Amino acid sequence: MLGNDTEFHFKSGKINKVLLLGIQGSGKTTVTSKLARFLSKQGYRIGVIGADTFRPGALVQLRTMCEKSDVEVYGDEKNKDSPQIVKNGLKHFESSNLDIILIDTAGRHKEEKDLLDEMKQINKVASPDLALLIIDGTIGQQCHAQAEAFHKIVPVGGIIITKLDSSAKGGGALAASAATGAQVMYIGTGERIDDLETFSPTRFVGRLLGMGDIQAVLDLAKRLENEADDVRMKRISSGKMNMEDFYYQLEEVTKVGSFQGLLDSMPGLSGMVKEDQLDKMEERIDKWRFIIQSMNQDEKADPDLLNASRVKRIARGSGWPEHEVKELIKNYKNSKNMMKASKGRQMQGFLRKLGMG
């Protein structure tokens, strides 16, 4: 029912139009911005049309989130005619040399006939290559009736499950998949804009059964290694890591989402670390990032320059006590040694350092 690991194969040489639909509160606007980010990082040129005229602030939210990915959003606050906005948006982008246009629509319920009729009009105007149904991972078996109603109006080609960072395991996705015959393509796993990933049936079943997802951890380790440039990797693996490299690692770890999500992916560790301990780990990461940002370029490039007077200045600039700056330097040195020993396997070093490996 859930199929294999899947993504939509966008056609080259044309603008691929993707329509996002779902009930109110399913997270369509957030997912639209996350998907724009996800596809942009894959090298696609993205444009977004904000056609949600029902929810106040939807267009502002969409533009704010898409700015983080340098993605243009077309919308018209004064126009309440969603099909017309879509038509105007497609015309606006037709000469923009885009690969994909994402169309965000207003949430609607299966009982709201007027809104469903509007969706039918939007579908006619947009003539999408793909319609993605956004499913809230927390609503369970209600998904079947909702998905069925949408599918009668717009042929659903794929499903995105949201809010899987909560206690929800997403069983409603099974119902939605059965109702539409469409495969789940992506899942939202957190609140950050990077918290969207390609759907894997194996992992999803693991979530449903309460099993760990060690593959997620392995993929993270691989991503951290693959995303680093060759110069940085050689520097790290040779034991010459500087503070900029350390900051880069902190940034990559925060992209993954929360430490709770990371631990939930590890068999035997889920639930074994108290929430307050996890909060402290995340606070430590944020603190270190602020401190490093208070260093000058010379200090980042050569942390050996960090003598007592520099530590005092950095402490004042970052707003943290001197002993916190010294703790960062100590942990940087430990991490540097571990990276050298593990030949650049960043994730392994981080897990050890945080007492999780």
VMD Tcl script that draws the C-alpha trace (Angstrom):
set ca {
  {0.00 0.00 0.00}
  {2.74 2.43 0.92}
  {4.94 1.42 -1.99}
  {8.68 1.87 -2.30}
  {10.79 4.89 -1.40}
  {9.44 7.42 -3.87}
  {9.74 10.93 -5.21}
  {7.98 12.60 -8.10}
  {10.17 12.72 -11.20}
  {9.97 16.27 -12.49}
  {10.22 16.67 -16.25}
  {12.99 18.81 -17.68}
  {12.35 21.45 -20.33}
  {9.01 22.56 -18.84}
  {7.56 24.16 -15.73}
  {6.19 21.45 -13.45}
  {3.15 22.63 -11.50}
  {2.48 21.14 -8.07}
  {-0.82 21.78 -6.28}
  {-0.88 21.40 -2.49}
  {-4.22 20.72 -0.83}
  {-5.60 19.52 2.50}
  {-7.88 20.29 5.42}
  {-7.47 23.32 7.66}
  {-4.61 23.01 10.12}
  {-2.78 20.28 8.23}
  {0.21 22.58 7.73}
  {0.03 23.26 3.99}
  {1.66 26.68 4.06}
  {4.53 25.43 6.20}
  {4.92 22.34 4.02}
  {4.91 24.48 0.88}
  {7.87 26.48 2.18}
  {9.64 23.31 3.34}
  {9.13 21.64 -0.02}
  {10.41 24.78 -1.77}
  {13.53 24.57 0.38}
  {13.92 20.82 -0.13}
  {13.64 21.06 -3.93}
  {15.85 24.17 -4.12}
  {18.62 22.26 -2.35}
  {18.28 19.60 -5.04}
  {19.07 22.23 -7.66}
  {15.57 23.00 -8.94}
  {14.51 26.59 -9.68}
  {11.34 27.14 -7.65}
  {8.49 29.65 -7.67}
  {5.53 29.67 -5.27}
  {1.96 30.93 -5.66}
  {0.10 31.83 -2.47}
  {-3.58 31.17 -3.20}
  {-4.83 30.81 0.38}
  {-7.22 33.75 0.62}
  {-9.14 32.29 3.56}
  {-6.62 32.31 6.41}
  {-5.41 35.77 7.54}
  {-1.64 36.07 7.37}
  {-1.15 33.01 5.15}
  {0.59 34.95 2.38}
  {2.82 36.85 4.81}
  {3.80 33.57 6.50}
  {4.55 31.95 3.15}
  {6.72 34.83 1.98}
  {8.60 35.02 5.27}
  {9.44 31.32 5.23}
  {10.32 31.18 1.53}
  {12.70 34.14 1.91}
  {15.00 31.76 3.80}
  {15.42 29.79 0.58}
  {15.50 32.80 -1.78}
  {12.28 31.57 -3.41}
  {9.92 34.14 -4.93}
  {6.28 34.02 -3.83}
  {3.50 35.46 -5.99}
  {0.35 36.58 -4.20}
  {-2.23 39.34 -4.07}
  {-3.56 40.39 -0.66}
  {-6.37 42.44 -2.23}
  {-7.69 39.65 -4.44}
  {-9.96 37.06 -2.79}
  {-10.48 35.06 -6.00}
  {-8.13 32.09 -5.56}
  {-8.49 30.64 -9.09}
  {-7.72 34.09 -10.53}
  {-4.65 34.41 -8.28}
  {-3.40 31.06 -9.56}
  {-4.01 32.15 -13.16}
  {-2.19 35.45 -12.59}
  {0.63 33.70 -10.76}
  {1.23 31.24 -13.58}
  {1.35 34.15 -16.03}
  {3.75 36.01 -13.72}
  {6.18 33.09 -13.66}
  {5.83 31.91 -17.28}
  {9.00 33.69 -18.43}
  {10.99 33.10 -15.22}
  {12.89 30.01 -16.36}
  {11.61 27.94 -13.43}
  {11.58 24.17 -13.06}
  {8.74 23.91 -10.54}
  {5.86 26.08 -9.33}
  {4.30 25.17 -5.99}
  {0.71 26.33 -5.42}
  {-0.42 26.78 -1.81}
  {-4.20 26.66 -1.34}
  {-6.65 27.29 1.50}
  {-7.52 24.46 3.84}
  {-10.95 22.97 3.35}
  {-13.18 20.25 4.82}
  {-15.09 17.54 2.99}
  {-18.38 19.12 4.14}
  {-17.51 22.58 2.75}
  {-19.03 22.30 -0.72}
  {-18.21 25.88 -1.79}
  {-14.53 25.47 -0.94}
  {-14.40 22.09 -2.67}
  {-15.96 23.66 -5.77}
  {-13.30 26.38 -5.60}
  {-10.63 23.68 -5.48}
  {-12.12 22.16 -8.62}
  {-11.77 25.55 -10.33}
  {-8.19 25.96 -9.11}
  {-7.35 22.52 -10.45}
  {-8.83 23.43 -13.83}
  {-6.87 26.69 -14.03}
  {-3.59 25.20 -12.78}
  {-3.75 21.90 -14.67}
  {-1.11 20.55 -12.24}
  {1.42 17.87 -13.04}
  {1.10 16.68 -9.47}
  {-1.45 17.21 -6.69}
  {-0.09 16.61 -3.21}
  {-2.49 15.94 -0.34}
  {-1.19 17.18 3.02}
  {-2.21 14.88 5.88}
  {-1.91 15.79 9.56}
  {-0.18 12.83 11.21}
  {-2.24 13.31 14.37}
  {-5.81 12.87 13.05}
  {-5.72 9.11 12.56}
  {-8.47 7.27 10.71}
  {-10.41 10.47 9.91}
  {-7.91 10.72 7.07}
  {-9.77 8.18 4.92}
  {-12.98 10.18 4.44}
  {-11.09 13.45 3.99}
  {-8.67 11.99 1.46}
  {-11.49 10.33 -0.45}
  {-13.40 13.63 -0.71}
  {-10.36 15.50 -2.02}
  {-9.52 12.74 -4.48}
  {-12.98 13.00 -6.05}
  {-12.33 16.67 -6.77}
  {-8.62 16.59 -7.66}
  {-6.77 13.38 -8.61}
  {-4.25 13.07 -5.77}
  {-0.86 11.95 -7.02}
  {1.07 11.96 -3.76}
  {0.76 12.43 -0.01}
  {2.81 14.40 2.52}
  {2.40 13.54 6.20}
  {3.01 16.37 8.67}
  {3.57 16.62 12.43}
  {5.42 13.33 12.81}
  {7.67 15.08 15.33}
  {4.82 14.86 17.85}
  {3.50 11.74 19.55}
  {1.72 10.88 16.30}
  {2.90 7.81 14.44}
  {1.00 8.70 11.28}
  {-1.31 5.71 10.96}
  {-3.75 7.93 9.10}
  {-1.36 7.85 6.15}
  {-2.41 4.25 5.57}
  {-6.04 5.36 5.36}
  {-5.22 8.27 3.04}
  {-3.13 6.05 0.80}
  {-5.93 3.50 0.60}
  {-8.53 6.17 -0.19}
  {-6.55 7.79 -3.01}
  {-4.29 5.04 -4.31}
  {-1.46 7.59 -4.05}
  {1.88 6.93 -2.41}
  {3.32 8.91 0.47}
  {6.19 10.98 -0.93}
  {7.42 13.18 1.93}
  {7.06 13.49 5.69}
  {7.46 16.49 7.98}
  {9.46 15.62 11.08}
  {9.84 18.94 12.91}
  {9.21 22.67 12.95}
  {12.41 23.79 11.22}
  {12.30 24.59 7.52}
  {14.75 21.74 6.86}
  {12.56 19.19 8.66}
  {11.14 17.53 5.54}
  {12.42 14.23 4.21}
  {11.68 11.73 1.48}
  {9.30 9.06 2.70}
  {10.64 5.56 3.40}
  {8.08 2.76 4.02}
  {10.62 0.82 6.07}
  {11.17 3.73 8.43}
  {7.47 4.52 8.60}
  {6.54 0.98 9.61}
  {9.29 1.21 12.23}
  {7.60 4.30 13.66}
  {4.19 2.61 13.69}
  {5.57 -0.39 15.54}
  {7.65 1.71 17.95}
  {10.91 0.39 16.49}
  {14.05 2.47 16.11}
  {15.24 3.95 12.84}
  {18.98 3.49 12.78}
  {18.94 4.18 9.03}
  {18.06 7.82 9.77}
  {21.20 8.14 11.87}
  {23.34 6.51 9.19}
  {21.86 8.82 6.56}
  {22.62 11.81 8.75}
  {26.23 10.75 9.12}
  {26.48 10.32 5.37}
  {24.88 13.72 4.72}
  {27.21 15.49 7.11}
  {30.14 13.92 5.33}
  {28.86 14.46 1.79}
  {27.86 18.10 2.28}
  {31.26 19.17 3.51}
  {33.64 20.46 0.87}
  {36.82 18.53 0.14}
  {39.10 21.15 1.69}
  {37.15 21.13 4.94}
  {37.03 17.33 5.09}
  {40.77 17.02 4.52}
  {41.41 19.63 7.19}
  {39.15 17.86 9.68}
  {40.45 14.34 9.04}
  {44.06 15.49 9.32}
  {43.41 16.95 12.77}
  {43.67 20.57 11.56}
  {40.05 21.46 12.18}
  {39.52 25.12 13.07}
  {36.69 26.89 14.85}
  {34.87 27.61 11.58}
  {34.75 23.87 10.91}
  {33.44 23.25 14.41}
  {30.74 25.90 13.85}
  {29.83 24.22 10.55}
  {29.30 20.94 12.39}
  {27.06 22.61 14.96}
  {25.00 24.14 12.16}
  {24.62 20.77 10.42}
  {23.51 19.05 13.60}
  {20.83 21.70 14.22}
  {19.49 21.20 10.68}
  {18.54 17.66 11.63}
  {16.01 18.86 14.17}
  {15.88 18.11 17.85}
  {18.09 15.68 19.74}
  {14.88 13.93 20.80}
  {14.22 13.13 17.14}
  {17.75 11.84 16.79}
  {17.42 9.62 19.86}
  {14.02 8.34 18.75}
  {15.80 7.08 15.63}
  {18.17 4.93 17.68}
  {17.00 1.50 18.91}
  {17.33 1.22 22.68}
  {17.86 4.94 23.26}
  {14.37 6.31 22.70}
  {12.98 7.50 26.04}
  {16.15 6.69 27.96}
  {17.44 10.26 28.14}
  {15.32 12.66 30.19}
  {13.75 15.63 28.49}
  {15.62 18.13 30.65}
  {18.92 16.48 29.66}
  {18.01 16.81 25.99}
  {17.12 20.45 26.50}
  {20.53 21.04 28.07}
  {22.25 19.43 25.07}
  {20.38 21.68 22.66}
  {21.02 24.75 24.82}
  {24.72 23.91 24.82}
  {24.80 23.76 21.03}
  {23.02 27.14 20.73}
  {25.35 28.67 23.32}
  {28.46 27.50 21.48}
  {27.20 28.92 18.20}
  {26.68 32.36 19.79}
  {30.15 32.29 21.31}
  {31.84 31.34 18.03}
  {29.96 34.14 16.26}
  {31.59 36.58 18.70}
  {35.09 35.56 17.57}
  {36.94 37.42 14.84}
  {38.10 35.71 11.64}
  {41.67 35.23 12.88}
  {40.45 33.47 16.02}
  {38.10 31.22 14.06}
  {40.88 30.28 11.65}
  {43.44 29.73 14.42}
  {41.87 28.92 17.82}
  {45.36 28.70 19.36}
  {45.20 32.51 19.48}
  {42.52 32.31 22.18}
  {44.44 33.55 25.21}
  {42.96 34.93 28.45}
  {42.37 38.47 27.17}
  {40.66 37.21 24.00}
  {38.49 34.85 26.04}
  {37.42 37.80 28.21}
  {36.53 39.89 25.14}
  {34.57 37.05 23.52}
  {32.68 36.46 26.76}
  {31.61 40.12 26.85}
  {30.62 40.07 23.18}
  {28.60 36.86 23.37}
  {26.95 37.58 26.70}
  {28.20 34.34 28.25}
  {30.60 33.96 31.23}
  {34.28 33.27 30.61}
  {34.00 29.71 31.90}
  {31.45 28.99 29.14}
  {33.92 30.20 26.51}
  {36.60 27.99 28.05}
  {34.21 25.04 28.00}
  {33.63 25.60 24.28}
  {37.38 25.68 23.62}
  {37.83 22.47 25.60}
  {35.08 20.71 23.66}
  {36.41 22.04 20.37}
  {39.79 20.47 21.15}
  {38.15 17.17 22.14}
  {36.14 17.15 18.93}
  {39.22 18.00 16.89}
  {41.06 15.02 18.33}
  {38.09 12.72 17.72}
  {37.75 13.84 14.12}
  {41.38 13.03 13.53}
  {40.97 9.61 15.11}
  {37.80 8.83 13.13}
  {39.14 10.20 9.83}
  {36.39 12.79 9.51}
  {33.36 10.76 10.51}
  {31.64 13.72 12.12}
  {28.54 12.05 13.40}
  {30.43 9.39 15.28}
  {32.45 12.04 17.04}
  {29.40 14.07 17.96}
  {27.57 11.10 19.41}
  {30.57 10.17 21.53}
  {31.02 13.73 22.65}
  {27.43 14.04 23.72}
  {27.61 10.75 25.61}
  {25.40 8.94 23.12}
  {27.87 6.73 21.30}
}
mol new
graphics top color blue
foreach p $ca { graphics top sphere $p radius 0.5 }
foreach p [lrange $ca 0 end-1] q [lrange $ca 1 end] { graphics top cylinder $p $q radius 0.2 }
display resetview
